[in-house]
Amino acid sequence: MSMQDTTATDVDRIVTRAARASEQWKRTAIAERARVLVAVADALDAHADELIPVAQRETHLAEPRLRGELRRTSFQLRMFAEMLPEGLWLDARIDHADAEWPMGAPRPDLRRQLEPIGPTLVFAASNFPFAFSVAGGDTASALAAGNAVVLKAHHGHPDLSAATTSVVVDALAAAGAPDGLFQTIYGTEAGVQALQAPAIKAAGFTGSVRGGRALFDIANARPEPIPFYGELGSTNPAFVTRRAAEQDAAGIARDFVASVTGSAGQLCTKPGVLFVPADSSLIAELEAQELPAAPLLNGGIENGFRESLATARAVDGVRTVVIGADGEAPVPVLLATTAETLRAQMDTLMSEIFGPAALVVTYQDESELVEIAARLEGQLTATVIGRDDDEIAPELIAALSERAGRVLWNQWPTGVSVTWAQQHGGPYPATTAVGSTSVGMAAITRFLRPVAYQNVPESLLPDALKEANPLRIVRRVDGVVVLP
C-alpha cells in the first residue's frame, strides 16, 4: 500500500511532542534508559513472525536474510543498553581548581561531560528494512544517547515501517517511556519540513549521494545549522596483489562474486571495483563464475542500477566479462577495463553502481595500485587481498587508510559487525561527517554534545561530575584516569 504523507500540521505536532519527550528522556536515569531499550529489543523479537512476512513482500529479500537482520537490530539495542551503565561514553572529566596552574593563571574548577544533543531526525534506508530503518542503528544510538527520535519512513517499505513503528511505540509505552519519544512520519516534504524544524537538533541519513547531499545542504542552510550524519555512497575498491592472485585465483574469484551478488548487490559495502594483475588467471576464473540474479528492492533502485550500469558500459575501453542468466530480475554483470582507462575516466568508473554489478580493473605493475589509491574519493571500505610480506602492502595500506573508514585485509567488506571497534563511515562522499560512525557503539557520540560546568556547586552538578561519583564510572580527574 502507499502510506499517506504526513501533513504539515501533523509534522509540527510530532516535532513538538518529540521536544517535550526529549526533555524528559535526557533526565531519565541511565539504568532506566537501558531497561527501556531492552524492552524494545524484546518486543521486536517477539513480533518477528508478524514483521518478517511484511518485509519479504515489500523488499523481495529472503526470509533468512531478514531474520538475521532483525536479530542484528534487537542485538544492537541490547548492546547499547549494556554499554550505558558503564559510563565511558559520557567522557566525564574533572579538573579541580588550581591556583598554581602552570599556564600562568589560576585554573578554575571545570567539569565536562557529553550530554544529549536533542530531538533527532532519522531518515530510514531502503536496503536494510530493519537494521537501518525504523528501529535501526540511528534510532538505537539516538535513544541511547538520551534523545527523542522522529523517524522519516522509507517509501520502499511503508507497511513494514508502520508495523515496526507500532511495535516500538507500544513497547515504549509499556515500559513507561515519555509519550512522543519515538514517532514516524511519511513523505519527502514531511522529511524536509522536520529537518528544518528548529526543535530538531541532529539528523541521520543512509541513502544516495544526490538525496543525502540535498538534505545535508538543507541542514546547513538552517538559521541554526545542525549536524547531519549522512552515509551517501561508496565503491569500496578491493586490491589483489600479484602473489595473492597466483596462490588463490579461484578462491578470490568465488568470494568476490559472492560479495558482489549477496543481497543482489544492494549493500553499501559491496566491493564495486576489483584490481587484479593483468597476467593472472583471475579473469578466467571470474569468467567461470555463475552470477545469481534476484529482484531488487524497488523500481527506483532498479532504474538507478540500469542507468549507472549503462553509463559505465558506455566508456570506451570497458567490456563485459561475465553476465548472469537472463530473467525477470536485473541481470548481474561483471565489467572489465585497464588501469590506464580507469585513470582517464576516474569519475565515471569509480562511481557507485548500486546493485549486482562490479568492475574488474587489470594493472601491469603493483606501483599503479598506490597511485590509484591516492586518487580515490572517500570510501566506507577499502580491501587488500595479499600476503603479509608483499612489498607493496605497507604503502598500499597507508594510502587506503587516508581514503577509507575501514581497511580490510584478506576479507571482504560486506557484513558490518556491530561491535565496540567498528567504523562505518569515511571521507566525503562516503559520509558527510568523517569523524563519525553509524555502526557500533561509538555511534552514540553523534547524538551527544560536550558541556563544561565551571565553578558549579556540587548539588547542582550532573551525577557523572559529582565528587562522590554516584554512578561509579571511570573518569579523568586532574588529568589522571580514575577507576570507580
ZIJO-V274806 format. One record per run of one state. SS is the DSSP state (A for helix, B for strand, O for the rest). FROM is the first residue (numbers start at 1). TO is the last residue. If there is no record, write none. Layout:
ss=SS from=FROM to=TO
ss=SS from=FROM to=TO
This chain:
ss=O from=1 to=7
ss=A from=8 to=26
ss=O from=27 to=29
ss=A from=30 to=46
ss=O from=47 to=47
ss=A from=48 to=59
ss=O from=60 to=62
ss=A from=63 to=84
ss=O from=85 to=87
ss=A from=88 to=90
ss=O from=91 to=92
ss=B from=93 to=95
ss=O from=96 to=97
ss=B from=98 to=98
ss=O from=99 to=106
ss=B from=107 to=107
ss=O from=108 to=109
ss=B from=110 to=116
ss=O from=117 to=119
ss=B from=120 to=123
ss=O from=124 to=136
ss=A from=137 to=145
ss=O from=146 to=148
ss=B from=149 to=152
ss=O from=153 to=154
ss=A from=155 to=174
ss=O from=175 to=181
ss=B from=182 to=185
ss=O from=186 to=187
ss=A from=188 to=196
ss=O from=197 to=201
ss=B from=202 to=206
ss=O from=207 to=208
ss=A from=209 to=221
ss=O from=222 to=226
ss=B from=227 to=231
ss=O from=232 to=237
ss=B from=238 to=240
ss=O from=241 to=241
ss=A from=242 to=265
ss=O from=266 to=272
ss=B from=273 to=277
ss=O from=278 to=281
ss=A from=282 to=287
ss=O from=288 to=298
ss=A from=299 to=313
ss=O from=314 to=318
ss=B from=319 to=323
ss=O from=324 to=332
ss=B from=333 to=338
ss=A from=339 to=344
ss=O from=345 to=345
ss=A from=346 to=349
ss=O from=350 to=356
ss=B from=357 to=363
ss=O from=364 to=366
ss=A from=367 to=375
ss=O from=376 to=378
ss=B from=379 to=385
ss=O from=386 to=392
ss=A from=393 to=401
ss=O from=402 to=403
ss=B from=404 to=409
ss=O from=410 to=430
ss=B from=431 to=431
ss=O from=432 to=440
ss=A from=441 to=447
ss=B from=448 to=454
ss=O from=455 to=457
ss=A from=458 to=460
ss=O from=461 to=462
ss=A from=463 to=465
ss=O from=466 to=474
ss=B from=475 to=477
ss=O from=478 to=479
ss=B from=480 to=482
ss=O from=483 to=484
